[in-house]
Amino acid sequence: MAYEVVVVGGGIGGLTVAALLAARGVGVCLLEKESRAGGCAETFEKSGYTFERGAGLYASWGAGEIHEKIFDELPVAPPETRIVSPSYVVRLPDETEIAVAQSDEEFYESLRRAFPECAASALSFYREIEPVADALFRASVAVPDLRTASKMKRAQVALSEHRVARKIYAAMNERAVERLRKTSARFRRFIDAQLQIFGQVPSDECAYLFAAVALMIPRRGMYSIRGGGSALADSLVESIKKSGGAVRLNSPVLRLSYDSSGSPRGVDLLSGETIEATRAIISNLTVWDTYGKLVGLNRTPYEVRQKLKNLRGWGAYLIFAAMDEQASARLPADHLLVLTNWQEEPERFNPESSLFMFASSTAWDARAPEGERSVTINAFTRAEEWFSFHEDDRAREEMDQAALEAWWNRMHAMMPELGGEIEVIETINPPGFYDETRRKLGMVGGVGQAIENFGMNSISHRTHWPNLFMVGDTVFPGAGIAAVTQSALIVANEITTRAVFSF
Ligand SMILES: Cc1cc2nc3c(=O)[nH]c(=O)nc-3n(C[C@H](O)[C@H](O)[C@H](O)COP(=O)(O)OP(=O)(O)OC[C@H]3O[C@@H](n4cnc5c(N)ncnc54)[C@H](O)[C@@H]3O)c2cc1C
């Protein structure tokens, strides 16, 4: 069997690139190992509740943003989205709350109240990042592939953003912490908590330019999707099929197949079938798995192996719970980002036992029986530890139970208003994520946006073979559904325009 393009993996990255290519008239086949597409964004049902595997906060669904751009090309309607207001509330260990709202007035007032010890510096930090983030947002709409765009294209963007371009170039190698020197340790932890959620690293590692964009995303507005990430995945599947593309579920891919000259010519499925790709193969696997599994380490170039050796992501520990509406009514927002202890400086910020995101479904899409909500509590954990020290299932169950008890206690201590009106339904840990997505060590959420992995230093969608591409949250521009969608647009554009490029 042969197609022009074969896509391996039906996460949002694979689905979006397949939908775009099919809509542009390219013969596409998408292969997904599970019985349903969606990957990390897939929702699941249990005991009458539908749960998101993530925080359920989605960026860039506004007018002129990436999702509108994509769905304008597709023969299906986008899922229903609504802005979440405020995007979330950050709760600090001393019970201070900051509503990260879209309105400047509300947000700045919240900052003044929360950080009287450094209000002027805190406000000026946010005022400085705003124009930088706005310019970078506009640039990514004009030139989605900034990472690999020609010098000429980049120069054009710089020219159109001449007011801030110089500031952006000057900040290219700066870490966020360098702009936070005049703020208090409390404010820095407020920033650390958010950067950890969006970029997997705190301010002393995070690239300043990434921080500018990430911290402005919730200020610009985040959305929830009716039906969660699966509704987006289902629309994309429908779109691929409507445009004449093929979606094959329950079809695990084993590896690339090669022609006699050693170039990739298609994929071998676990079933023994080979599917040829006459134009391109697109991997939606993580960069570790694209090379480790599809390409094979013996065919992976030395410099890629070196880069991968030092590249790590976090694991996630998630609790899925059922909450009564009465408890929900007592909360300041549907989404709370909670820091449980300060970790006084010079101690380095470590999210492992100090940070969680409490994400409730919304009133307009409760995904629960009448009078209840479904909740996902999302914490960081070191993925390796779930594999290296606990190799059998029983030991992992014990580790899961210990993690559940620890996080449940922290949650009740920091959110007393929940009372007894919340109940555990299910949990998932890195081995669980591995089973479902086959991502290396169950690492999720992309790679940390430290300077060495951000922007021009990130891994691009290209590989050392001109017909093998990558989409997803471990390549430029990074994690989150909006970024993954952008990575898909970049690859679809490259395949359909076949621009001349350099690696
Ligand atoms: C805890 C958590 C919270 C999050 N919260 C948010 C949020 O609130 N907002 C947001 O925008 N983003 C959020 N994200 C990030 C977002 O969900 C992911 O970045 C995104 O879904 C990743 O998509 P992907 O296409 O890169 O890959 P994946 O979702 O990993 O998809 C890869 C697909 O490939 C398939 N596959 C793997 N191996 C094979 C094989 N050999 N053959 C065939 N198929 C294969 C897998 O089954 C999977 O379907 C969150 C992530 C996590 C983990």
PDBQT file of the ligand as one rigid body, heavy atoms in Angstrom, charges set to zero:
ROOT
HETATM    1  C1  LIG A 601      -0.700  16.721  32.565  1.00  0.00    +0.000 C 
HETATM    2  C2  LIG A 601      -0.775  17.531  31.313  1.00  0.00    +0.000 A 
HETATM    3  C3  LIG A 601      -1.477  18.741  31.309  1.00  0.00    +0.000 A 
HETATM    4  C4  LIG A 601      -1.582  19.464  30.112  1.00  0.00    +0.000 A 
HETATM    5  N1  LIG A 601      -2.377  20.570  30.091  1.00  0.00    +0.000 NA
HETATM    6  C5  LIG A 601      -2.515  21.248  28.922  1.00  0.00    +0.000 A 
HETATM    7  C6  LIG A 601      -3.411  22.338  28.812  1.00  0.00    +0.000 A 
HETATM    8  O1  LIG A 601      -4.136  22.675  29.748  1.00  0.00    +0.000 OA
HETATM    9  N2  LIG A 601      -3.457  23.019  27.640  1.00  0.00    +0.000 N 
HETATM   10  C7  LIG A 601      -2.705  22.670  26.555  1.00  0.00    +0.000 A 
HETATM   11  O2  LIG A 601      -2.773  23.324  25.516  1.00  0.00    +0.000 OA
HETATM   12  N3  LIG A 601      -1.849  21.626  26.631  1.00  0.00    +0.000 NA
HETATM   13  C8  LIG A 601      -1.754  20.911  27.773  1.00  0.00    +0.000 A 
HETATM   14  N4  LIG A 601      -0.913  19.839  27.839  1.00  0.00    +0.000 N 
HETATM   15  C9  LIG A 601      -0.012  19.567  26.713  1.00  0.00    +0.000 C 
HETATM   16  C10 LIG A 601      -0.682  18.884  25.563  1.00  0.00    +0.000 C 
HETATM   17  O3  LIG A 601      -1.680  17.991  25.983  1.00  0.00    +0.000 OA
HETATM   18  C11 LIG A 601       0.379  18.119  24.764  1.00  0.00    +0.000 C 
HETATM   19  O4  LIG A 601       1.495  18.955  24.549  1.00  0.00    +0.000 OA
HETATM   20  C12 LIG A 601      -0.140  17.647  23.429  1.00  0.00    +0.000 C 
HETATM   21  O5  LIG A 601      -1.382  16.993  23.565  1.00  0.00    +0.000 OA
HETATM   22  C13 LIG A 601       0.889  16.733  22.798  1.00  0.00    +0.000 C 
HETATM   23  O6  LIG A 601       0.467  16.369  21.517  1.00  0.00    +0.000 OA
HETATM   24  P1  LIG A 601       1.445  15.639  20.512  1.00  0.00    +0.000 P 
HETATM   25  O7  LIG A 601       0.741  15.616  19.209  1.00  0.00    +0.000 OA
HETATM   26  O8  LIG A 601       2.775  16.280  20.558  1.00  0.00    +0.000 OA
HETATM   27  O9  LIG A 601       1.717  14.178  21.057  1.00  0.00    +0.000 OA
HETATM   28  P2  LIG A 601       0.923  13.008  21.805  1.00  0.00    +0.000 P 
HETATM   29  O10 LIG A 601      -0.314  13.528  22.435  1.00  0.00    +0.000 OA
HETATM   30  O11 LIG A 601       1.922  12.325  22.659  1.00  0.00    +0.000 OA
HETATM   31  O12 LIG A 601       0.488  12.034  20.615  1.00  0.00    +0.000 OA
HETATM   32  C14 LIG A 601       1.314  11.059  20.064  1.00  0.00    +0.000 C 
HETATM   33  C15 LIG A 601       0.427   9.951  19.539  1.00  0.00    +0.000 C 
HETATM   34  O13 LIG A 601       1.245   8.965  18.900  1.00  0.00    +0.000 OA
HETATM   35  C16 LIG A 601       0.717   7.679  19.218  1.00  0.00    +0.000 C 
HETATM   36  N5  LIG A 601       1.804   6.701  19.069  1.00  0.00    +0.000 N 
HETATM   37  C17 LIG A 601       2.891   6.544  19.849  1.00  0.00    +0.000 A 
HETATM   38  N6  LIG A 601       3.676   5.564  19.380  1.00  0.00    +0.000 NA
HETATM   39  C18 LIG A 601       3.077   5.099  18.265  1.00  0.00    +0.000 A 
HETATM   40  C19 LIG A 601       3.417   4.105  17.318  1.00  0.00    +0.000 A 
HETATM   41  N7  LIG A 601       4.540   3.384  17.433  1.00  0.00    +0.000 N 
HETATM   42  N8  LIG A 601       2.570   3.884  16.279  1.00  0.00    +0.000 NA
HETATM   43  C20 LIG A 601       1.422   4.616  16.148  1.00  0.00    +0.000 A 
HETATM   44  N9  LIG A 601       1.063   5.559  17.017  1.00  0.00    +0.000 NA
HETATM   45  C21 LIG A 601       1.877   5.823  18.058  1.00  0.00    +0.000 A 
HETATM   46  C22 LIG A 601       0.229   7.829  20.634  1.00  0.00    +0.000 C 
HETATM   47  O14 LIG A 601      -0.706   6.824  20.984  1.00  0.00    +0.000 OA
HETATM   48  C23 LIG A 601      -0.380   9.232  20.598  1.00  0.00    +0.000 C 
HETATM   49  O15 LIG A 601      -1.739   9.197  20.223  1.00  0.00    +0.000 OA
HETATM   50  C24 LIG A 601      -0.864  19.051  28.979  1.00  0.00    +0.000 A 
HETATM   51  C25 LIG A 601      -0.144  17.863  29.003  1.00  0.00    +0.000 A 
HETATM   52  C26 LIG A 601      -0.132  17.090  30.138  1.00  0.00    +0.000 A 
HETATM   53  C27 LIG A 601       0.552  15.781  30.091  1.00  0.00    +0.000 C 
ENDROOT
TORSDOF 0
